[in-house]
Amino acid sequence: MIKVQTQSPKNIQPKLERLNIGDSIILELVFDENQFSMHSELTIIDLDKSNQKGEARFNQVREGEKVKTFNDYSHYVGNIISFNYNDICDVDN
């Protein structure tokens, strides 16, 4: 199981307003085998803009986070994660 860590408010509102299917996002995720969170890259596959939520496909743990463990998390690639807009750390759009 993977849990999403909700983020504190930040100034990425302009990016969230342009959010589209196919965009890359960063979420802070806690994986079952860890007690700590890892910033991870995902690709948006579904959006509900009116309710500010969506689903994204897990791609990878961000390179800088991999120093925390020997696990590469490749067995999670393709997993679908539900998120709310306020869970998003950053958007590549």
C-alpha positions as CSV (number, residue, x, y, z in Angstrom):
1,M,0.0,0.0,0.0
2,I,1.1,3.5,-0.7
3,K,-0.2,6.6,1.2
4,V,0.0,10.2,0.0
5,Q,1.3,12.8,2.4
6,T,-0.8,16.0,2.2
7,Q,1.3,19.1,1.7
8,S,1.2,22.4,3.5
9,P,-0.1,25.3,1.4
10,K,2.4,26.6,-1.2
11,N,2.4,28.9,-4.1
12,I,1.9,26.6,-7.1
13,Q,-1.7,27.7,-7.7
14,P,-0.9,28.9,-11.3
15,K,0.5,25.5,-12.2
16,L,-2.5,23.8,-10.7
17,E,-4.9,25.9,-12.8
18,R,-3.1,24.6,-15.9
19,L,-3.0,20.9,-14.8
20,N,-3.8,18.4,-17.6
21,I,-3.8,14.7,-18.2
22,G,-0.3,13.7,-19.2
23,D,1.5,16.3,-16.9
24,S,4.1,15.1,-14.5
25,I,3.6,15.8,-10.8
26,I,5.6,15.2,-7.6
27,L,3.8,13.7,-4.7
28,E,5.3,12.8,-1.3
29,L,4.5,9.1,-0.8
30,V,4.9,6.7,2.1
31,F,5.4,3.1,1.0
32,D,4.4,0.1,3.1
33,E,8.0,-1.0,3.7
34,N,9.1,2.5,5.0
35,Q,8.2,4.7,7.9
36,F,9.4,7.8,6.0
37,S,8.1,9.6,2.9
38,M,9.7,9.8,-0.5
39,H,9.1,12.5,-3.2
40,S,8.0,10.6,-6.3
41,E,7.3,11.4,-9.9
42,L,3.9,10.4,-11.4
43,T,2.0,11.0,-14.6
44,I,-1.6,12.3,-14.4
45,I,-4.1,9.9,-16.1
46,D,-7.4,11.3,-14.9
47,L,-8.6,14.6,-13.5
48,D,-11.7,15.9,-11.8
49,K,-11.0,19.6,-11.9
50,S,-14.3,20.6,-10.3
51,N,-13.5,18.5,-7.2
52,Q,-9.7,19.2,-7.5
53,K,-8.7,15.5,-7.4
54,G,-7.3,12.9,-9.8
55,E,-5.4,9.8,-10.4
56,A,-1.8,9.4,-11.5
57,R,0.5,6.5,-12.5
58,F,3.7,6.0,-10.4
59,N,6.9,6.4,-12.5
60,Q,9.7,6.6,-10.0
61,V,11.1,7.8,-6.7
62,R,13.0,11.1,-7.3
63,E,16.7,10.5,-7.6
64,G,17.6,12.6,-4.5
65,E,15.3,10.5,-2.3
66,K,17.0,7.2,-3.2
67,V,19.8,7.9,-0.6
68,K,17.4,6.9,2.1
69,T,17.2,3.2,1.1
70,F,18.6,0.4,-1.1
71,N,15.1,-0.2,-2.5
72,D,14.6,1.1,-6.1
73,Y,10.7,0.9,-5.9
74,S,10.6,-0.4,-9.5
75,H,8.0,-3.0,-8.4
76,Y,5.6,0.0,-7.9
77,V,5.9,1.3,-11.5
78,G,2.5,1.7,-13.1
79,N,0.6,1.7,-9.8
80,I,-2.4,4.1,-9.8
81,I,-2.4,6.7,-7.0
82,S,-5.4,8.9,-6.1
83,F,-4.6,12.4,-5.1
84,N,-6.1,15.8,-4.3
85,Y,-4.7,19.0,-5.7
86,N,-3.4,20.0,-2.2
87,D,-1.2,16.8,-2.1
88,I,0.9,18.0,-5.1
89,C,4.4,19.2,-4.3
90,D,5.1,20.4,-7.9
91,V,3.9,20.2,-11.5
92,D,5.9,20.0,-14.7
93,N,3.6,22.0,-17.1
